[in-house]
Amino acid sequence: MGAGKPGSIKNTDQPSTISEHDPERRRVNNIQNIRSIRMICLYNTADSKSKDWQQAIADIQQAVHNNITFSDSDQCLEFIQNDDMKVCVVIFGSLGQEFISRIHDMPQVDSVFIYSDNRPRDEQLIKLWTKINGVFRDTAPICRVLKKTIQQCEQNTIPLSFLPSTIDLDQLDLPLLYTHILKEVILTSNFEENHLKEFIDYCRELFANNKEELVDVKEFESKYRTQTPIWWYTNDCFLNPMLNYALRTMNGEMITSISFFIVDLHRQIVQLHQEQYRSKPSSSAIFTVYHAQGLTKVDFEQLKKSRGGLISFNNFLLTSKNSKHSLSFAQDNGTKGDLVGVMFIMKIDPSQSSFPFASVRDVSYSHTEDGILFSMPTLFRINDIKRLTANNRVQEVSLTLISDKDKDLALLTNYIRQENTPDKQGWFQLGSLLMKMNYLDKAEQFYQFLLNQTKDTTKKAAIYSQLGQIKDIEKNYSEATTFYEKAIAIYQKTPPTDQLDLANLYFNIGLIYSKIDNTSKAISSHKEALKIREQLLPPDHIDLAKSYGNVGLLCVNSNDYSAAISYFEKELIINEKILPANHPGLAVCLMDIGMLSYNSGNYSKALSSFEKALEIRQKILPPNHPDLAELYNIIGLAYNNMSDHSKALSNHEKALEIREKALPQNHPDIGASLNNIGVTYENMENHVKARSFLVRAIENGECSLSPDDPILQMRKDNLERIKEKL
């Protein structure tokens, strides 16, 4: 409960802890593409009549699943302009220079490749346009370079988080928290064969218009159990990009669909880690791996500021033992105008860290890749940053895999496990986290997906409750009420295991009814919540205090001051037991009781409450704080009404002294104090002093109030009355 001037009481309580779409409408339709880059092929119709050229176009399209083809350069240009996605453009034949000049500086264009019969002519273009990655006549080399470019682009979108050397837990970013909590949730979930089938159905709908991806989905369905998760992860199919997209965008539907694979992949890494490092003491030697990634200039500045702190790779991370390969990737990224190419040099001590990682040499798709795959997420200490080029576009960053004994890791782990969404279980932790971080659209999408997936009515009620809270935060009170009512209806038919869940729903919907001024429904809902809480909670529980406070507030709105005071006093009794003696919340309760008593004419009771509130605020506020002046002012008014004018004057003078120090010269509150002192002197029959203060009060009002303001007119009437007495 909150307090303002006499007669005003504020409600600051928050609810305890997507409009509903057609269940048949799947949100996969809103996902344009899971891959980070698209290939566009542009060819001349005349050139395409050759069978060799037709075969070349087909071969290149086959090599890159995410592609689109144009034979009209204007249509191609318009498509690129209207698409936010990164593109690599393959130009066939004689369209080269003129078209490149039109697209080269577009931020969407990552790279350009030319397939040409006239290599000497077209290779001259490389000197003019930096985004040209080569001129080719054979399909095999261009396909290799295209795949490398696409791999780079996917690598560049691995989500990162940076933690400075002094960690502020209140400033942790959402991807870091989300990935850590996601891992905690899914590793304790049970996945069955039907989850694989549901994932296949999801993918078929997602890729309904992509024949190449559907071929891979069919193969995945028939062969998933015949290969290992790492084999699939390193395969050039949809899984790796989908996982990257899901974690980067925090797409709840996609994450829940693919989560069985995340668990399978993590468990294989853990198993291999045990075999390769834990069970072989000779394998505990320190070693180095490399990872290249293009960072935006903003992210790189954040990385520099975090030197000595931590970096979190919020995905599975495949690193290389080949420094030249990674350096080449970093250098390529450094040539792109919007990126800084970074080569991470990672020092790994298997004996100091339990973060799971494993060599994929014998289990990867190619069986030639000698890399180390880390499970998600993985934390490293940022040791040093060095530039490798004069223009600062390529950087070398030295990292060390964080030790199990690292104090920052312990701090972070404790925060995530103990302090973040401790009242939620399972998948609800992710939705609650999204709400806490104010990602309401993503939270709504996530809960809608869970709602469509579950057949358990009590779980549906819990989801409706969360959706109601989202709509409440968005101030969409009509939809919030609808969701809460659906949850209540379920619980009335099927009582929840914990009846307090129903009490919280009544409490929350009561807050909504208060906001839309439906006092009768608000008080009915809050009384239902209070009835349950009184039965189930200890007599000094904070939720009981909240219920008493809100019912009291509604009694105020109904002008039932006597009942309101009774509820506020019950709220105060609990708060006095559970809050520190000088807690500001106690002063607020006392002010509410005092104001209601004052407005009811019970000035002695009002004084008692105000003076207790003053005692608290004097200990926690600066001596010239306006809230102290407000209390002195209302205490002065109460003493005047009790005809103790000497004490009234003393308090009004204290209020004026503070207001003259704390407020602007012509603030209306200063005028109010001048008027109250004048009236007090009138009551003491000192009319000369009364006139002096009332004149000053009018002068203040003429500067701070409108000419027709009734307060200004009241002050003038007071002065006229004094003049008649002189």
LINPE-V746140 format. One record per backbone hydrogen bond with DSSP energy under -0.5 kcal/mol. CO is the residue of the C=O (numbers start at 0). NH is the residue of the N-H. E is the energy in kcal/mol with one decimal. If there is no record, write none. Layout:
co->(CO CO)
nh->(NH NH)
e->(E E)
This chain:
co->(1 4 7 9 9 21 23 25 26 27 29 35 37 38 39 40 41 43 45 46 49 50 51 52 53 54 55 56 57 58 59 62 64 65 67 69 71 72 73 74 75 76 77 79 85 86 86 87 87 88 88 89 89 90 91 92 94 95 96 97 98 98 99 102 105 107 107 110 111 112 112 113 113 114 116 117 118 119 120 121 122 123 123 124 124 127 128 130 130 133 135 137 138 139 140 141 142 143 144 145 146 147 148 149 150 151 153 154 158 160 162 164 166 167 168 172 173 174 175 176 177 178 179 180 181 182 184 185 188 191 191 192 192 193 194 195 196 197 198 199 200 201 202 204 206 209 210 211 212 213 214 215 216 217 218 219 222 222 223 227 228 229 230 231 234 236 237 238 239 240 241 242 243 244 245 245 249 250 251 252 253 254 257 257 258 259 260 261 262 263 264 265 266 267 268 269 270 271 272 272 273 279 280 283 286 288 289 290 292 292 294 295 296 297 298 299 300 301 302 303 305 308 309 310 311 311 312 312 312 316 316 318 319 320 321 322 323 324 325 326 327 328 329 330 331 332 335 337 338 339 339 340 341 341 342 342 343 343 344 344 345 345 346 347 347 348 348 351 355 357 359 359 367 368 369 370 371 371 372 373 377 378 379 380 380 381 383 385 388 392 393 393 394 395 396 397 397 398 399 402 405 406 407 408 409 410 411 412 413 413 414 414 418 420 424 425 426 426 427 428 429 430 431 432 433 434 437 438 439 440 441 442 443 444 445 446 447 448 449 454 455 456 457 458 459 460 461 462 463 464 465 466 467 468 469 470 471 474 475 476 477 478 479 480 481 482 483 484 485 486 487 488 489 496 497 498 498 499 500 501 502 503 504 505 506 507 508 509 510 511 512 513 516 517 518 519 520 521 522 523 524 525 526 527 528 529 530 531 532 537 540 540 541 542 543 544 545 546 547 548 549 550 551 552 553 554 555 558 559 560 561 562 563 564 565 566 567 568 569 570 571 572 573 573 574 579 582 582 583 584 585 586 587 588 589 590 591 592 593 594 595 596 597 600 601 602 603 604 605 606 607 608 609 610 611 612 613 614 615 615 616 621 624 624 625 626 627 628 629 630 631 632 633 634 635 636 637 638 639 642 643 644 645 646 647 648 649 650 651 652 653 654 655 656 657 658 663 666 666 667 668 669 670 671 672 673 674 675 676 677 678 679 680 681 684 685 686 687 688 689 690 691 692 693 694 695 696 697 698 699 699 700 705 708 709 710 711 712 713 714 715 716 717 718 719 720 721 721 722)
nh->(9 7 3 1 11 24 25 28 29 30 31 85 87 67 89 69 91 47 48 49 53 54 55 56 57 58 59 60 61 62 63 64 66 38 40 42 75 76 77 78 79 80 81 82 37 109 110 39 89 90 112 41 91 114 94 95 98 99 100 101 101 102 103 105 108 86 109 88 132 90 114 115 135 92 118 121 122 123 123 124 125 126 127 127 128 129 131 111 132 113 115 141 142 143 144 145 146 147 148 149 150 151 152 153 154 155 156 157 313 311 309 166 168 170 171 176 177 178 179 180 181 182 183 184 185 186 187 188 190 194 195 195 196 197 198 199 200 201 202 203 204 205 206 207 209 213 214 215 216 217 218 219 220 221 222 223 225 226 226 231 232 233 234 234 236 240 241 242 243 244 245 246 247 248 249 250 251 254 255 256 257 258 260 261 262 263 264 265 266 267 268 269 270 271 272 273 274 275 276 277 278 282 283 350 347 345 319 343 294 341 339 299 300 301 302 303 304 305 305 306 308 381 162 379 160 313 314 376 377 318 373 371 289 322 325 326 327 328 329 330 331 332 333 334 334 335 338 296 340 294 341 394 292 343 344 396 290 345 346 398 288 347 400 286 349 351 352 403 374 372 362 363 369 370 320 359 318 373 357 316 312 401 310 382 399 307 397 395 391 340 387 388 342 385 344 382 383 346 380 405 409 410 411 412 413 414 415 416 417 418 418 419 420 423 427 428 429 430 431 432 433 434 435 436 438 437 439 442 443 444 445 446 447 448 449 450 451 452 453 456 459 460 461 462 463 464 465 466 467 468 469 470 471 472 473 475 474 476 479 480 481 482 483 484 485 486 487 488 489 490 491 492 493 498 500 501 502 503 504 505 506 507 508 509 510 511 512 513 514 515 517 516 518 521 522 523 524 525 526 527 528 529 530 531 532 533 534 535 536 540 543 544 545 546 547 548 549 550 551 552 553 554 555 556 557 559 558 560 563 564 565 566 567 568 569 570 571 572 573 574 575 576 576 577 578 582 585 586 587 588 589 590 591 592 593 594 595 596 597 598 599 601 600 602 605 606 607 608 609 610 611 612 613 614 615 616 617 618 618 619 620 624 627 628 629 630 631 632 633 634 635 636 637 638 639 640 641 643 642 644 647 648 649 650 651 652 653 654 655 656 657 658 659 660 661 662 666 669 670 671 672 673 674 675 676 677 678 679 680 681 682 683 685 684 686 689 690 691 692 693 694 695 696 697 698 699 700 701 702 702 703 704 708 712 713 714 715 716 717 718 719 720 721 722 723 724 724 725 725)
e->(-1.1 -2.5 -1.6 -2.5 -0.5 -2.0 -0.7 -1.4 -1.7 -1.6 -0.9 -0.7 -2.4 -1.9 -3.3 -3.0 -3.1 -2.1 -1.0 -1.6 -2.4 -2.4 -2.2 -2.7 -2.2 -2.7 -2.3 -2.3 -2.2 -1.5 -1.2 -0.5 -1.4 -2.8 -2.5 -2.1 -2.1 -2.5 -2.4 -2.2 -2.2 -2.4 -1.7 -1.2 -2.3 -3.1 -1.0 -2.6 -0.5 -0.6 -3.1 -2.7 -0.5 -3.0 -0.7 -0.6 -1.5 -2.5 -2.1 -0.6 -0.9 -1.2 -2.5 -1.9 -1.2 -2.7 -0.7 -2.4 -3.3 -3.1 -0.5 -0.6 -3.3 -2.6 -0.7 -2.2 -2.8 -0.5 -1.0 -1.2 -0.8 -0.8 -0.5 -1.0 -2.3 -0.5 -1.3 -2.7 -0.5 -2.2 -2.6 -1.1 -2.5 -1.9 -2.2 -2.5 -2.4 -1.9 -2.5 -2.5 -2.4 -2.5 -2.3 -2.2 -2.5 -2.3 -1.2 -1.5 -2.7 -2.8 -2.7 -0.7 -0.7 -2.2 -1.0 -1.7 -3.5 -2.4 -1.9 -2.7 -2.8 -2.1 -1.9 -2.5 -2.9 -1.9 -1.1 -1.2 -0.5 -1.5 -0.7 -0.6 -1.5 -2.6 -2.1 -2.3 -2.4 -2.3 -2.6 -2.4 -1.8 -2.4 -2.9 -1.1 -2.3 -2.1 -1.8 -1.5 -2.3 -2.3 -2.0 -2.8 -2.4 -1.9 -2.2 -1.6 -1.3 -0.8 -1.0 -1.9 -2.7 -2.4 -0.6 -0.6 -2.2 -0.6 -2.4 -2.7 -2.3 -2.7 -2.9 -2.2 -2.3 -2.7 -1.0 -1.3 -0.9 -2.6 -2.5 -1.7 -2.3 -1.0 -1.0 -1.6 -2.2 -2.2 -2.9 -2.6 -2.6 -1.9 -2.1 -2.5 -2.4 -2.7 -2.7 -2.2 -2.1 -3.3 -2.4 -1.5 -2.3 -2.5 -1.5 -0.6 -3.2 -3.0 -3.1 -3.5 -0.6 -1.9 -2.9 -2.6 -2.0 -1.8 -2.3 -2.4 -2.0 -0.9 -0.6 -1.5 -3.3 -2.6 -3.1 -2.4 -1.8 -0.8 -1.2 -0.6 -1.6 -0.7 -2.9 -1.1 -3.2 -0.8 -1.7 -2.7 -2.3 -1.7 -2.5 -2.7 -2.3 -2.3 -1.8 -0.6 -1.2 -1.6 -2.0 -0.6 -0.5 -2.6 -0.5 -3.2 -2.3 -0.6 -0.5 -2.3 -1.9 -0.6 -0.6 -3.2 -2.2 -0.5 -2.6 -2.3 -0.6 -2.0 -0.8 -2.7 -2.3 -2.9 -1.0 -1.9 -0.7 -1.1 -0.9 -2.3 -3.1 -0.5 -1.7 -1.8 -2.5 -2.0 -2.3 -0.8 -1.7 -2.1 -2.4 -3.8 -1.7 -3.0 -3.3 -0.9 -2.8 -3.1 -3.0 -2.8 -1.1 -2.7 -3.1 -1.6 -1.9 -2.2 -2.7 -2.9 -2.3 -2.1 -2.5 -2.4 -2.7 -0.7 -1.6 -1.2 -0.6 -1.4 -1.5 -1.9 -1.0 -1.4 -2.7 -2.2 -2.4 -2.0 -2.6 -2.3 -3.0 -1.7 -1.3 -2.2 -2.8 -2.5 -2.4 -2.7 -2.6 -1.9 -2.2 -2.6 -2.1 -1.4 -1.9 -0.6 -2.1 -2.2 -1.8 -2.2 -3.0 -2.1 -1.8 -2.7 -2.5 -1.9 -2.1 -2.3 -2.0 -2.5 -2.0 -2.7 -1.6 -1.3 -2.2 -2.5 -1.8 -2.4 -2.5 -2.7 -2.0 -2.1 -2.7 -2.5 -1.8 -2.3 -2.3 -1.3 -3.4 -0.6 -2.1 -0.5 -1.8 -2.6 -1.7 -2.4 -2.5 -2.8 -2.8 -2.0 -1.8 -1.7 -2.6 -2.0 -1.9 -1.7 -2.9 -1.4 -1.1 -2.3 -2.8 -1.9 -2.5 -2.6 -2.0 -1.7 -2.3 -2.6 -2.5 -1.7 -2.4 -2.9 -1.2 -1.9 -2.7 -1.7 -0.6 -1.5 -2.1 -2.1 -2.8 -2.5 -2.3 -2.6 -2.4 -2.1 -2.0 -2.0 -1.8 -2.0 -1.3 -3.0 -2.0 -1.2 -2.1 -2.7 -1.7 -2.3 -2.7 -2.4 -1.6 -2.2 -2.5 -2.3 -1.7 -2.4 -2.7 -0.8 -0.9 -1.9 -2.4 -2.0 -1.3 -1.0 -1.9 -2.1 -2.5 -2.4 -2.2 -2.3 -2.7 -2.8 -2.2 -2.4 -2.5 -2.9 -1.4 -2.5 -1.5 -1.4 -2.0 -2.8 -1.9 -1.9 -2.9 -2.8 -1.5 -2.3 -2.7 -2.0 -1.7 -2.6 -2.5 -0.7 -0.9 -1.1 -2.1 -1.7 -1.3 -1.2 -2.2 -1.7 -2.7 -2.4 -2.3 -2.5 -2.2 -2.0 -2.2 -2.4 -2.2 -2.2 -1.1 -2.6 -1.6 -1.1 -1.9 -2.8 -2.0 -2.1 -2.4 -2.5 -1.7 -2.2 -2.5 -2.5 -2.0 -2.4 -2.6 -1.0 -2.7 -2.4 -1.8 -1.2 -1.3 -2.0 -2.0 -2.4 -2.4 -2.5 -2.4 -2.1 -2.6 -2.0 -2.5 -1.9 -2.3 -1.5 -2.9 -1.8 -0.9 -2.0 -2.6 -2.0 -2.2 -2.3 -2.5 -1.6 -2.1 -2.3 -2.4 -2.2 -2.2 -2.5 -0.8 -0.8 -2.0 -2.9 -2.1 -1.8 -2.3 -2.0 -1.9 -2.4 -2.3 -2.0 -2.4 -2.1 -1.8 -2.5 -1.7 -0.8 -1.0 -1.0 -0.6)
